[in-house]
């Protein structure tokens, strides 16, 4: 349960300003932490830290690993300080970025050679300096790191990104063949491990900096994993797959506010009876790993732990599917046996949200309330409208999946605009709607309020982070250097003080 009245900002690492194409764990991350301190914020919420897949539109919710770190976030400035990259190489990349397309695809392509170079340098000389730290990291993370490093090395060596298309012995994970490949690709595997070490080294430095300044990180853990991942390849028995390793059913959500066709995510469905038979051992490892990274974790699509939308893999959309019961009680009971208390935020948004509320109250797990969702036809009874919020909630103006508050209002119909004005008792326009909505969130009785940085800066729909179903056009938004002005900070600090969230 949330204990203290507080607030924070939502900004993913890749949305930070950077001279190297995409936000990273370098100077801008520390500057943003300082901004949080100056404005009285307690929390910094981000999206998943896991690796990106070029074949999945670079969505942070579709990753080849549930455990590995996204090496695109590694700061080249920090690598130069460590002597792992020449300053001239990094300066050249910054120059190239001045004329390059500001996309994740470009950043991915341009960063890979330098990340490889840094790892090779570390192997040549860094092991003599940091060998103990690296060895300790590999030992502690071995449960996922060994499979992930081999998975990536095989993808690169075979030049076949999809594991179900690999030679049969590798698809089946024949023990002798895995041993042979591990020996043959030993150096490439070591490179992957070093890159993961460098990522987690930089991440731990950042969270230490934040924690010493009383800023806490809120992470994000997608309920599902990607089909083409080291997790599915190494744990096929935990998913509903056919003999070739392909999913028999895929995950998604039925038609809703976001999409008339629903959302067909394509992730394989868990074989929950098998998870239960093992005492949810894989999930326990995943949660323990997550808790080592953050103070709080937003568990995406929490409804899927109660009932999940199961779509036959042959269906092109999410319109055809059925609700299937998951072992909710058994799952959470096992988690509590392991961790005593779960520092979770349940993403309980969706058509079946009401059904999960008694369960969340019983376990004192805070759910999410989104101001934008409160102004539909059900306004008086909506759980998202401020007068229906409760203490153990996390209130947002909008999430990474929502439009910015200004964009939401501008693109809303006249009925929505009328309801907003009637609810607050003043005339609401494009000029004041963001102030009105952010005040509603901060004035809410909910103990924790999170504002997307786009709303702090009163940005329009062009600055939206994600439009569900839009594919490659999402996840590209970046802050510009200097965009977080002193004026914006002073306004936020005054609102934070006034609403008792310092």
Wavefront OBJ file of the C-alpha trace (Angstrom):
o trace
v 0.000 0.000 0.000
v 1.144 3.545 -0.760
v 1.918 5.329 2.497
v 2.883 8.923 1.673
v 1.317 11.623 -0.471
v 3.769 12.279 -3.313
v 4.154 12.833 -7.037
v 6.473 12.193 -9.934
v 7.021 12.476 -13.663
v 6.769 9.952 -16.489
v 9.654 10.094 -18.971
v 11.351 7.131 -20.596
v 15.148 7.032 -20.792
v 15.103 7.087 -24.611
v 13.107 10.352 -24.519
v 15.932 12.238 -22.834
v 17.965 14.698 -24.923
v 21.164 13.247 -26.354
v 23.821 14.140 -28.893
v 23.833 10.475 -29.933
v 20.363 10.126 -31.374
v 18.422 8.568 -28.525
v 18.221 9.255 -24.807
v 20.699 7.323 -22.690
v 22.111 6.909 -19.184
v 24.512 9.793 -19.549
v 24.526 13.438 -18.436
v 20.926 14.227 -19.446
v 19.635 11.478 -17.149
v 21.414 13.032 -14.181
v 20.185 16.476 -15.173
v 16.618 15.186 -15.256
v 17.073 13.679 -11.787
v 18.217 17.121 -10.615
v 15.093 18.653 -12.185
v 12.952 16.204 -10.194
v 14.701 17.256 -6.991
v 14.269 20.985 -7.736
v 10.558 20.563 -8.422
v 9.780 18.494 -5.319
v 9.148 15.206 -7.123
v 9.594 11.866 -5.392
v 9.295 9.474 -8.357
v 10.662 9.054 -11.869
v 8.600 6.584 -13.884
v 10.034 4.978 -17.007
v 9.007 2.323 -19.541
v 10.615 -1.156 -19.724
v 14.430 -1.195 -19.794
v 14.657 -4.408 -21.794
v 16.278 -4.711 -25.259
v 14.536 -3.515 -28.403
v 13.729 -5.631 -31.443
v 14.013 -3.960 -34.863
v 11.453 -6.471 -36.152
v 8.873 -5.390 -33.578
v 8.891 -1.664 -34.248
v 11.325 -0.971 -31.397
v 8.503 -1.164 -28.857
v 9.828 -1.443 -25.275
v 6.908 -3.817 -24.655
v 8.111 -6.341 -27.225
v 11.583 -7.455 -26.245
v 13.862 -10.424 -26.962
v 14.468 -10.708 -23.213
v 12.497 -10.164 -20.007
v 15.748 -9.656 -18.080
v 18.434 -8.093 -20.270
v 19.053 -4.353 -20.535
v 18.587 -2.171 -23.591
v 22.172 -1.478 -24.647
v 21.068 1.400 -26.900
v 20.678 3.297 -23.614
v 24.376 2.900 -22.762
v 25.970 6.344 -22.536
v 28.889 6.805 -24.911
v 30.048 9.756 -22.813
v 30.467 7.394 -19.875
v 32.308 4.864 -22.056
v 34.757 7.581 -23.093
v 35.349 8.394 -19.412
v 36.105 4.708 -18.797
v 38.574 4.615 -21.670
v 36.431 2.132 -23.607
v 35.755 4.387 -26.602
v 37.905 7.049 -28.273
v 36.463 10.529 -27.794
v 36.971 11.185 -31.523
v 34.642 8.305 -32.479
v 31.892 9.614 -30.216
v 32.337 13.178 -31.459
v 32.060 11.943 -35.039
v 28.797 10.158 -34.221
v 27.399 13.341 -32.684
v 28.320 15.219 -35.866
v 26.620 12.602 -38.033
v 23.476 12.894 -35.928
v 23.107 16.537 -36.815
v 21.989 15.489 -40.303
v 20.527 12.047 -39.514
v 16.905 11.030 -39.242
v 15.963 11.165 -35.524
v 14.583 7.635 -35.317
v 15.168 4.609 -33.131
v 16.079 2.568 -36.215
v 18.883 4.987 -37.097
v 20.110 5.092 -33.509
v 20.143 1.304 -33.366
v 22.161 0.975 -36.561
v 24.675 3.696 -35.681
v 25.263 2.570 -32.099
v 25.870 -1.139 -32.655
v 29.445 -0.889 -34.061
v 30.598 1.390 -31.223
v 28.955 -0.808 -28.587
v 30.847 -3.761 -30.038
v 34.070 -1.744 -30.044
v 33.616 -0.768 -26.395
v 33.029 -4.390 -25.400
v 36.112 -5.545 -27.308
v 38.204 -2.883 -25.553
v 36.833 -3.989 -22.201
v 37.766 -7.584 -22.975
v 41.291 -6.546 -24.005
v 42.094 -4.422 -20.970
v 39.049 -3.894 -18.811
v 38.890 -7.387 -17.379
v 42.183 -6.786 -15.617
v 40.666 -3.735 -13.908
v 37.061 -4.785 -13.367
v 37.339 -8.531 -13.657
v 35.924 -9.206 -10.209
v 32.903 -6.973 -10.803
v 32.249 -8.535 -14.193
v 32.642 -12.084 -12.893
v 30.291 -11.345 -10.003
v 27.727 -9.892 -12.391
v 27.862 -12.959 -14.647
v 27.524 -15.288 -11.668
v 24.551 -13.446 -10.152
v 22.719 -13.065 -13.465
v 23.562 -16.492 -14.880
v 19.941 -17.745 -14.784
v 19.043 -15.473 -17.699
v 22.388 -14.184 -18.980
v 23.742 -17.505 -20.272
v 20.697 -18.200 -22.458
v 20.378 -14.600 -23.616
v 24.029 -14.245 -24.623
v 23.946 -17.504 -26.591
v 20.620 -16.488 -28.172
v 22.032 -13.168 -29.432
v 25.294 -14.752 -30.585
v 23.387 -17.380 -32.583
v 21.143 -14.750 -34.170
v 24.188 -12.829 -35.354
v 26.225 -15.848 -36.453
v 23.414 -17.581 -38.345
v 22.030 -14.279 -39.651
v 18.603 -15.717 -38.875
v 16.812 -13.493 -36.346
v 13.899 -15.863 -35.664
v 14.842 -18.878 -33.547
v 12.070 -21.096 -34.920
v 13.911 -20.945 -38.283
v 17.205 -22.164 -36.835
v 18.502 -25.710 -37.420
v 16.334 -28.264 -35.671
v 18.930 -29.208 -33.052
v 19.068 -25.584 -31.898
v 15.294 -25.178 -31.917
v 15.063 -28.303 -29.733
v 18.010 -27.074 -27.616
v 19.883 -30.343 -27.972
v 22.400 -30.298 -25.122
v 25.378 -31.446 -27.201
v 24.666 -28.907 -29.939
v 24.262 -26.088 -27.428
v 27.601 -26.994 -25.860
v 29.292 -27.083 -29.280
v 27.867 -23.702 -30.288
v 28.725 -22.162 -26.922
v 32.346 -23.169 -27.377
v 32.476 -22.031 -31.007
v 30.870 -18.656 -30.255
v 32.614 -18.090 -26.924
v 34.004 -14.687 -27.869
v 30.714 -13.366 -29.274
v 28.939 -14.589 -26.152
v 31.486 -12.753 -24.017
v 30.839 -9.540 -25.976
v 27.112 -9.760 -25.231
v 27.801 -10.350 -21.541
v 30.164 -7.373 -21.368
v 27.585 -5.110 -23.005
v 25.008 -6.206 -20.441
v 27.498 -5.558 -17.642
v 28.172 -2.051 -18.950
v 24.438 -1.334 -19.165
v 23.707 -2.489 -15.627
v 26.793 -0.721 -14.307
v 25.489 2.570 -15.712
v 21.942 1.865 -14.534
v 23.095 1.167 -10.988
v 25.132 4.378 -10.979
v 22.038 6.357 -12.010
v 19.683 4.845 -9.449
v 22.282 5.350 -6.718
v 22.484 9.024 -7.720
v 18.686 9.261 -7.603
v 18.241 7.417 -4.309
v 20.802 9.578 -2.507
v 18.636 12.534 -3.558
v 15.429 10.805 -2.425
v 14.168 10.250 -5.945
v 12.750 6.770 -6.501
v 12.410 4.895 -9.789
v 9.168 3.308 -10.971
v 9.774 0.616 -13.552
v 7.479 -1.214 -15.917
v 7.179 -4.950 -16.482
v 5.102 -6.219 -19.418
v 2.973 -9.208 -18.464
v 3.931 -11.061 -21.657
v 7.215 -11.774 -23.414
v 7.923 -11.766 -27.126
v 7.685 -14.998 -29.082
v 11.098 -14.425 -30.651
v 12.897 -14.145 -27.324
v 15.515 -15.965 -25.335
v 12.841 -16.546 -22.661
v 10.525 -18.534 -24.941
v 13.385 -20.354 -26.666
v 14.846 -21.470 -23.325
v 11.521 -22.173 -21.584
v 9.195 -23.534 -24.265
v 7.309 -25.655 -21.752
v 6.006 -22.495 -20.033
v 4.073 -21.350 -23.123
v 1.277 -22.698 -25.306
v 3.341 -23.614 -28.356
v 3.050 -26.185 -31.116
v 5.748 -28.762 -31.916
v 7.673 -26.288 -34.077
v 7.794 -23.723 -31.282
v 5.161 -21.429 -32.761
v 2.334 -20.126 -30.532
v -1.034 -21.849 -30.701
v -2.650 -18.790 -29.118
v -1.501 -15.201 -28.806
v -2.235 -12.419 -26.367
v -4.121 -9.193 -26.846
v -7.183 -7.311 -25.736
v -10.664 -7.099 -27.250
v -12.018 -3.970 -28.967
v -11.927 -0.995 -26.576
v -11.249 2.730 -26.205
v -7.956 2.431 -28.064
v -8.905 0.224 -31.009
v -12.096 -0.920 -32.763
v -10.335 -4.157 -33.766
v -8.854 -4.681 -30.340
v -5.135 -5.150 -29.921
v -3.441 -8.299 -31.221
v -0.100 -8.172 -29.450
v 1.085 -11.522 -30.806
v 2.856 -12.661 -27.615
v 2.537 -16.373 -26.806
v 0.109 -17.258 -24.028
v 1.506 -18.711 -20.808
v 0.839 -22.331 -19.935
v -0.355 -21.361 -16.460
v -0.795 -24.945 -15.149
v 2.908 -25.558 -15.872
v 3.885 -22.312 -14.126
v 1.785 -23.349 -11.153
v 3.401 -26.796 -11.097
v 6.827 -25.172 -10.718
v 5.628 -22.813 -7.985
v 5.838 -19.936 -10.486
v 9.642 -20.183 -10.330
v 10.219 -18.254 -13.591
v 7.951 -15.422 -12.435
v 9.652 -15.311 -9.042
v 13.020 -14.879 -10.776
v 11.548 -12.171 -12.975
v 10.024 -10.276 -10.060
v 13.206 -10.542 -7.990
v 15.201 -9.133 -10.888
v 12.712 -6.296 -11.325
v 12.762 -5.392 -7.646
v 16.527 -5.021 -7.791
v 16.094 -2.247 -10.368
v 13.266 -0.096 -8.983
v 11.473 1.026 -5.844
v 8.078 0.389 -7.444
v 7.104 -1.597 -10.512
v 4.080 -1.020 -12.713
v 2.818 -4.439 -13.759
v 1.420 -3.926 -17.235
v -1.965 -5.486 -18.108
v -2.568 -6.731 -14.583
v -6.028 -7.871 -15.685
v -4.281 -10.697 -17.506
v -3.419 -12.294 -14.169
v -7.160 -12.729 -13.589
v -8.695 -13.188 -17.032
v -6.808 -12.938 -20.302
v -7.954 -12.559 -23.888
v -6.775 -15.656 -25.795
v -6.672 -15.242 -29.582
v -6.123 -18.202 -31.933
v -2.816 -17.506 -33.662
v -4.521 -17.886 -37.058
v -6.712 -14.817 -36.422
v -5.439 -11.554 -37.971
v -7.085 -9.270 -35.385
v -8.159 -9.439 -31.745
v -11.864 -9.459 -32.555
v -12.020 -13.247 -32.311
v -10.930 -14.663 -28.982
v -12.176 -15.741 -25.586
v -11.665 -14.845 -21.957
v -9.706 -17.488 -20.039
v -9.263 -17.611 -16.265
v -5.732 -17.349 -14.865
v -4.630 -18.669 -11.433
v -4.702 -15.224 -9.799
v -4.868 -16.243 -6.162
v -2.180 -18.888 -6.490
v 0.133 -16.527 -8.363
v -0.092 -13.622 -5.907
v 0.041 -15.955 -2.902
v 3.316 -17.401 -4.179
v 4.687 -13.910 -4.769
v 3.830 -12.835 -1.236
v 5.415 -15.968 0.208
v 8.642 -14.985 -1.530
v 8.663 -11.222 -1.007
v 6.378 -10.524 1.997
v 5.216 -7.311 0.376
v 5.013 -6.528 -3.304
v 6.061 -3.005 -4.375
v 3.686 -3.065 -7.328
v 1.332 -0.757 -9.168
v -1.358 -2.706 -11.001
v -2.154 -1.453 -14.497
v -5.834 -2.314 -14.081
v -7.159 -0.461 -17.134
v -9.608 -2.160 -19.451
v -13.086 -3.567 -19.922
v -12.888 -5.988 -16.978
v -11.290 -3.593 -14.504
v -14.206 -3.694 -12.045
v -13.824 -7.444 -11.584
v -10.262 -7.161 -10.285
v -10.870 -4.350 -7.779
v -11.861 -6.566 -4.787
v -8.683 -8.555 -5.343
v -6.511 -5.414 -5.424
v -8.151 -4.096 -2.256
v -7.607 -7.413 -0.471
v -3.876 -7.368 -1.238
v -3.585 -3.558 -0.901
v -2.091 -3.265 -4.404
v -2.629 0.241 -5.817
v -4.393 0.522 -9.157
v -4.255 3.239 -11.801
v -6.671 6.100 -12.423
v -6.372 8.166 -15.617
v -8.029 11.581 -15.666
v -8.621 11.463 -19.416
v -10.726 8.317 -18.993
v -13.039 10.015 -16.498
v -14.934 12.195 -18.961
v -16.984 9.646 -20.866
v -20.739 9.128 -20.729
v -20.307 7.388 -17.352
v -18.715 10.463 -15.735
v -20.578 10.380 -12.377
v -19.684 6.728 -11.701
v -16.350 6.387 -13.527
v -13.524 5.213 -11.295
v -11.247 7.633 -13.164
v -13.096 10.841 -12.286
v -11.430 12.521 -9.275
v -14.408 12.327 -6.897
v -14.241 8.519 -7.112
v -10.503 8.164 -6.464
v -9.302 6.433 -3.309
v -6.132 6.771 -1.248
v -4.411 3.663 -2.566
v -4.463 4.777 -6.210
v -1.883 6.168 -8.605
v -3.478 8.943 -10.652
v -2.226 9.992 -14.082
v -3.366 12.703 -16.439
v -2.536 10.168 -19.165
v -0.149 7.279 -19.720
v 2.404 6.559 -22.452
v -0.492 5.060 -24.462
v -2.641 8.196 -24.184
v -2.538 11.369 -26.166
v -1.065 14.371 -24.408
v -3.750 16.176 -22.404
v -3.763 19.077 -24.862
v -3.988 16.672 -27.797
v -6.764 14.704 -26.066
v -8.809 17.860 -25.600
v -8.142 19.243 -29.075
v -9.156 15.982 -30.734
v -12.146 15.361 -28.434
v -15.736 15.997 -29.500
v -17.888 18.837 -28.236
v -19.651 16.608 -25.684
v -16.328 15.783 -24.028
v -15.297 19.439 -23.924
v -18.645 20.380 -22.422
v -18.316 17.719 -19.713
v -14.847 18.991 -18.749
v -16.096 22.571 -18.335
v -19.194 21.506 -16.415
v -17.160 19.302 -14.076
v -14.683 21.995 -13.037
v -17.239 24.803 -13.098
v -15.275 27.133 -15.374
v -14.926 27.512 -19.120
v -12.158 25.194 -20.289
v -10.308 25.939 -23.525
v -7.193 24.780 -25.297
v -5.319 27.519 -23.446
v -6.101 26.271 -19.936
v -7.076 22.599 -20.283
v -3.628 21.222 -19.382
v -3.534 23.318 -16.217
v -7.033 22.115 -15.326
v -6.235 18.434 -15.910
v -2.883 18.470 -14.111
v -4.485 20.237 -11.132
v -7.175 17.553 -10.985
v -4.492 14.876 -10.855
v -2.388 16.649 -8.233
v -5.436 17.594 -6.105
v -6.762 14.020 -6.156
v -7.005 12.132 -2.864
v -4.845 9.426 -4.496
v -1.549 9.241 -2.636
v 0.600 9.162 -5.764
v 0.184 11.397 -8.828
v 2.270 10.933 -11.989
v 2.413 13.528 -14.749
v 3.850 12.809 -18.219
v 6.535 15.375 -18.986
v 4.566 16.347 -22.110
v 1.800 17.665 -19.839
v 4.259 19.535 -17.638
v 5.348 21.326 -20.828
v 1.760 21.619 -22.166
v 2.662 19.924 -25.463
v 0.168 18.948 -28.155
v -0.657 15.685 -29.918
v 2.515 15.807 -32.049
v 4.455 14.880 -28.901
v 2.536 11.703 -28.085
v 4.781 8.785 -27.074
v 2.678 5.892 -28.361
v -0.471 5.369 -30.377
v -1.491 1.712 -29.863
v -1.482 -0.106 -33.174
v 0.468 2.637 -34.975
v 3.664 0.570 -35.230
v 6.881 2.334 -36.198
v 5.479 5.846 -35.755
v 5.482 5.365 -31.984
v 8.223 5.468 -29.338
v 10.149 8.210 -31.179
v 9.442 11.287 -29.030
v 12.461 13.118 -27.567
v 12.905 16.078 -25.273
v 14.996 18.863 -26.742
v 17.951 20.317 -24.823
v 16.740 23.137 -22.606
v 13.065 22.279 -23.080
v 12.569 21.749 -19.333
v 12.782 25.423 -18.466
v 13.102 27.066 -15.061
v 9.610 28.505 -15.568
v 8.106 25.039 -16.081
v 9.983 23.798 -13.010
v 8.774 26.669 -10.822
v 5.159 26.092 -11.884
v 5.443 22.387 -11.082
v 7.084 23.039 -7.727
v 4.335 25.496 -6.727
v 1.622 22.986 -7.674
v 3.418 20.190 -5.802
v 3.675 22.297 -2.668
v 0.083 23.512 -2.871
v -1.299 19.963 -3.152
v 0.814 18.583 -0.301
v 2.900 16.259 -2.406
v 6.371 17.433 -1.340
l 1 2 3 4 5 6 7 8 9 10 11 12 13 14 15 16 17 18 19 20 21 22 23 24 25 26 27 28 29 30 31 32 33 34 35 36 37 38 39 40 41 42 43 44 45 46 47 48 49 50 51 52 53 54 55 56 57 58 59 60 61 62 63 64 65 66 67 68 69 70 71 72 73 74 75 76 77 78 79 80 81 82 83 84 85 86 87 88 89 90 91 92 93 94 95 96 97 98 99 100 101 102 103 104 105 106 107 108 109 110 111 112 113 114 115 116 117 118 119 120 121 122 123 124 125 126 127 128 129 130 131 132 133 134 135 136 137 138 139 140 141 142 143 144 145 146 147 148 149 150 151 152 153 154 155 156 157 158 159 160 161 162 163 164 165 166 167 168 169 170 171 172 173 174 175 176 177 178 179 180 181 182 183 184 185 186 187 188 189 190 191 192 193 194 195 196 197 198 199 200 201 202 203 204 205 206 207 208 209 210 211 212 213 214 215 216 217 218 219 220 221 222 223 224 225 226 227 228 229 230 231 232 233 234 235 236 237 238 239 240 241 242 243 244 245 246 247 248 249 250 251 252 253 254 255 256 257 258 259 260 261 262 263 264 265 266 267 268 269 270 271 272 273 274 275 276 277 278 279 280 281 282 283 284 285 286 287 288 289 290 291 292 293 294 295 296 297 298 299 300 301 302 303 304 305 306 307 308 309 310 311 312 313 314 315 316 317 318 319 320 321 322 323 324 325 326 327 328 329 330 331 332 333 334 335 336 337 338 339 340 341 342 343 344 345 346 347 348 349 350 351 352 353 354 355 356 357 358 359 360 361 362 363 364 365 366 367 368 369 370 371 372 373 374 375 376 377 378 379 380 381 382 383 384 385 386 387 388 389 390 391 392 393 394 395 396 397 398 399 400 401 402 403 404 405 406 407 408 409 410 411 412 413 414 415 416 417 418 419 420 421 422 423 424 425 426 427 428 429 430 431 432 433 434 435 436 437 438 439 440 441 442 443 444 445 446 447 448 449 450 451 452 453 454 455 456 457 458 459 460 461 462 463 464 465 466 467 468 469 470 471 472 473 474 475 476 477 478 479 480 481 482 483 484 485 486 487 488 489 490 491 492 493 494 495 496 497 498 499 500 501 502
